[in-house]
Amino acid sequence: MGVGGMGPPTEGRAPASRRLWDLCHRDPRLHSGGDMAPAGGPRAKKGILERLDNGEVVVGDGSFLLTLEKRGFVKAGLWTPEAVIEHPSAVRQLHTEFLRAGADVLQTFTFSATEDNMESKWEAVNAAACDLAQEVAGGGDALVAGGICQTSLYKYHKDESRIKNIFRLQLEVFARKNVDFLIAEYFEHVEEAVWAVEVLREVGVPVAATMCIGPEGDMHDVTPGECAVKLARAGADIIGVNCRFGPWTSLQTMKLMKEGLRDAGLQTHLMVQCLGFHTPDYGKGGFVDLPEYPFGLEPRVVTRWDIQKYAREAYNLGVRYIGGCCGFEPYHIRAIAEELAPERGFLPPASEKHGSWGSGLDMHTKPWIRARARREYWENLLPASGRPFCPSLSKPDA
């Protein structure tokens, strides 16, 4: 029944399941999810490119804005991260949950923490966000990524010099705090994303760049493949997508990016950090165009089993940096780490309390619940929403 002490997987199961069972039962540390260091003691922290160049899987973290809004620490609207100063314990707790779930990277909670959005508070917020992420990362083998995103100015004032200066102000804080690498994320226009990459390259640390686009491309109709090529030529070391779209749409976009890079004779590392929501009915703008955004998205939440499938499909596509964005909770990050445990060589600490594919249910007193302690049950389940008068899909407003 898989990991959890119920015997090895049957012949008909996926090779990954058998490898994980063998792996965990050869090494008790992996079975318990406890000691994450290899035999021989602690290791020196490797950089992001060293890990990716070696073919390692890098697990990203997940949702901050939507999760902290639900917990009462972020206000919807501008979605700015004052919580790092006003409620640092809430941000620290979420970082800790992602680390325990298996994240190899903790991003600074600096989304929209720019001078144009936060006026005089921006510098203190960026500095505090770095301190919190570094504090928690120090308790594991995680890297800290300083993150910037698209500005509120680009749509109205395409002033390259002014926008680059906004990015540069954040960059100065990240450089002073000595973050491990940088991420330019959540860009819907590749031109602005290229400007961000050009600025981030100035301090000589690795740069990742992700766009919040679907298969139709950016808001100026630049295709995903063309976007990837422009980002690579600007100097991005890692390229991909984040937010706005669900797992399967994001992977479709990643495939187009990969093909574009291949056709141009370019090679970079790939990353994907999708939504924790199903969005098959998306418009070009993704989930922000759906009538349920942002306060009625709960019926669309992906299951942990959806995310195990997402992680495997991303890996098979050649993506090695795999994480999540809005709606992606710590248990979703744990699902990535568990699915790719055979490749990573260990389970995360949070797996101590989680039987693989429901195996912990074999101890339940009710036989019909014990019958659910198997992979086939959860892989084939079509979960009901419990809302008989609600549609399964919506029509985007935009």
N, C-alpha and C positions, 0 to 999 in steps of 0.2 A: 504493500500500500504506500510505498515511498518513504521519505524521511519521517521518522517518528517511531521507529522500532517495530513496524508491522511486517517486515520482510521486504525483499528486493522487488523492484518493478517487474512486471511481466514482460514477455518478449514483445508484445504489441505496443509497448509504450515508447515514447520519444527517447532517443539516445541521451539527451540531456538529463532526463529523469534518472536513467540508470547510472550515468556518470556521477550525478549528485549523490545518489544513494551510496555508491561505492566510495566516493570521496569522504562522505561524512562518517561512514563506518570504519574507514581506515584510520581516521584521525578524530579522536573524541572532541578536540577543540572545535572542529568544524561542525560537528553534530550539535554541540551546545550553543554555537554562535558566540562563544566567550572570547578567548584570546585571539585578537585579530593579527598579532605579529607572528611571523614564521618561526619555526624552530631555530634557536640560536640567539634569541633576544631581539630587542628593538632594532629597527632599521632606520637609516637616515631618510628623511623625507625626500622623495623624488619629485621633480618638477612636472608640470602638466605635459610638456612635450616629450620628456623622457619616458613618461608612462605611455603616452600614445605611440611614440616611435617604437616602443617595445611590444606593441600590439595589445597592451593591457586595456581592459574595460574600465572606463571612468564613469562612475555613477554621480550624476548631478543631484542637486537638491530640488525642492518643489515650491509650492505656493506660499507666498507671504502676504501679498495685498488682500486677496479674497479671504484667506484663512484668518488673518488678524482682524479684518473687518467683521467677520462672523463672531470672533471672540471679543469684540468690543474695543479694539485698540487702533483701528484705522477708520477714517471717514471716507465713504464713497464720494466720488466726484473727481477731484484732482488726484486722489489716490497717492498722496504724499506721505513719506515715512517718518513723521515726527515721533512715532512710537519709540524710536531708538533712544530718544532723550526723555520723553514723557513716561514711557513704560518699558524700560530696558529689560526688565525681567521677562516680559512677554516675548520679546524678540529673542532673548537668550534661550528661553525654553524651546521655541520653535527650531532654532539652530540645533539645539541639543537633540531634539527628537529626530531631525533629519540625519544627524551624525550617527545616532544609535541605529537608525534604520538602514544605514549602509552608504550614505553619501560620502564621496571622496572629495567633493568640492562644496564649500559654503560660500555663497555669493553674499556680498555686502548688501544690506537692505537699503539701497540708495536709488531705487526706482523713482524717477522724476525729482530727485533731490538736487535741483539746479537753481541757479540764481534767478532765472525767469519764473520759476514756480514757487520758490520758498523765500525769496528776498534775503533778508539778513540771516536767516536760520540755516541756509544751505551748508555753510562750512562746518558748523558744529554737528549737523546731522550726518554729514559724510564721515567726519572723524569718529563720531560715536559708533556709527555702523561698522567701520573697520575694526574698532576696538572689540566690539561684541563678537563679530565673526572670528577674529583671531583668538580671542579668549576661549571660545568653544572648540575651534579647530585644534588648539593646543592639547586638547584631551584625546586626540586620535591622530590618524595619519592624513587628515584632510588638508587640502589647500584652500586658500582664501582668494576669491576672485573679486576684484573691484568692478562694479557694474555701472554703465551709463546706458541711457535709452534715448529715443528720439525726443526732440524738443517740441515745445508748443509753438515755436516761432516758424518752423520750416514751412508749414502750409500757407502762411500769410506773408512771410518775409524771407525769401530764399537768399539771405545774406550769408554767404559762406564764411566770411571773416568773423562776423558776429557769432554765428552758431559754433564755429570752431573754438572761439574764445570761451563759450559756455562749457564745452567739453573739457577744455584745457584747465579751467578752474577746478573741476572735479578731479582731473588727472593729477593735479598738484597735490591734492590731499592723499590720493592713493599712493603716489610716489613717496611722500613723506612717511606714510604708514607702512610702506614696504610690503604691499600685497604681492601674492605669488604670480598672478597674471591678471589680465583684464578682459572684460566681456562688453562688447557693444551689442545690446540686445533690444528687441522690440522696435524694429524699424520697418515702416511700411513703404518707404521710398529708398531705393538703393542709393540714390545720389547722396542723401544725408548719411546713410550708413557708411559710404565710402569716406566721407569727410570725418566721421567718427574714427574709423580705422586709421586714417592718416594721422590724426592727432594722437591716438593711443600708441602708435608706433614710436613716438618721440622719446619714450623713456626706456626702450630696449628690453621690455619683458614680452612674453608671448601674448598674442591678441586673438581672441575669438570674436566672431561676428555672427549674429543670428537675426533673421528677419521674421516679422510676424505676417507672413504671406502664405497663401495657398497655391494650388496648382496653376491658377490664372496669372500669378505673378504680382508685382508690386502695383501701387496705385497709379503709376504712370504706364502700366502695361508692359513693363520689362519682365521677361519670362524668368522663372526660377533659375534656369540654366545660365542666362545672361547675368542675373544678379550674382550668382556664385562666382562667375568669371571676374566680374568687376571687383568683388570683394577680395578675391585671391590676388589680383593684380595690384590692389591697393596695399597688400601686405598682410592680410589676415592669415593666421596659421591654422585656424579651426573655423569651419563655416557650417551654417545650418539654419534651422528655423526654431522659433519658440513662440508659445502662446497662440491665441486667436483661433486655433483649429484643433480638433480632436486627434487621437492617435493615428488613425488610418489615413486621414487627409494629410497629416504632417509627414507621414512616411512616403506618401505619393509625391509630395513636394520634394522631399529629400532625394528620391529617385531621379527626379528631373534635374536637381542641382548636380548630382553626381554625374549624370550623363553630360551636362553642359561642361563641367570641368574636364571630363574625359575627352570630349570632342575638341576642346581648346588645348589639349596637351598639358593640362595643369593638374597638380595633385596637392591636396590639402587633407587634413584630418576633418572628419565630419561629426557634427553633433546635432541632437534633436532634443527639445524640451517642450513637449506638447501640452495641451490642456488636459485636465482631469475630467473632461466632459465629452460626451458624444455629440458631434455636431454635423451629421450627414446633410442637414438642411441649410448649411451655411450659405451666406452671400459672400461677395468678394471681401468684405471686411471681417468675416469670421463671426465669432460668437457675440461680438458687441452689437451686431445687427439683429440678433434674435430677440424677440419680444420678452424672453425670460431674463435677459441680462439687465442688471447683475443680481437681482434678489430672488429669482425664481428658477435657478439653474439646478437645484438639487435632484430633480428626477432624471437628469442627464448624467449624473456622476458615474464614472467608470468603476467597474469592480476590480479587485486585486487580480483576478484571473484575466481580465482584459489586459491589464498592464503586464502580466507575465508574457502574454502573447505579443504585445507591442514590443517588449524588450527583446524577445527572440527574433522578431521580424526585423527590428532595427539592426540587431547584430548581424543577421544574415545578409542585410543590405550593405554591410561594411561600415556601419556607424559604430564608433567605439566610445563616444561620449554621449551618454543616454540619461536623461533626467526628465523633469516636468516643470510646469509653470502653473498658472492659476487653476485652482481646484485640485492640485496634486498634493495629497496629504502624505504624512510620513509612512503610512502603511502601503501607499503606492510605491514609494521609494524602496521600501523593504521588498516589495514584489519584484522590482527590477533586480535587486541584489540577490534574491533567492533564485530567480530564473537563471541568472548568469553566474551563480556560485561555482559551477563546474569550471568555467573559464577563469574566474577570479581566484579560485582556490580556497575560499572561505565563505562562511555565512556571517551576516551582520549580528551584532549583539541582540537586536530586537527579535531575532529568530528564536531566541531562547523561549519565547512565549507564543510561538506560532508553529503549529505542525504543518509540514508541507502538504499542499493540496487537501487540507482539511483532516489530516491524519489524526489530529488530537480528538476528533469526534468519536473515535473508536472506543472511548471510555464512557460515552454517554449511556444513560440508563434506558433510553428509548431506542428500540431496534431500528426504526425508520430513520432516526437521526444518525445512528451508527452506520447505516448504509450509505451515508453521504461522505464517509471518510475515504474518498477515492478521487483520483484525478478525473476519471471519465465523467463523474457526476457534475463537477464544477465546470469542466470544459464545455459540456453540452447543455448546461442550464440556460434557458431563455428567461431571465428574471422579469417578473411582472412589476409594474409601477404602482399597483394598488389604486389607480385612478381611472376607473372605467369610463368616465365621461370626458377624458382629456385626449387630445390628438397625440399621435406618436411623433409627428413632425410639426414644425411651425413654418410660417412664411416670414423671411427676413424683412424688417421694416425698411432697410435701405436698399 
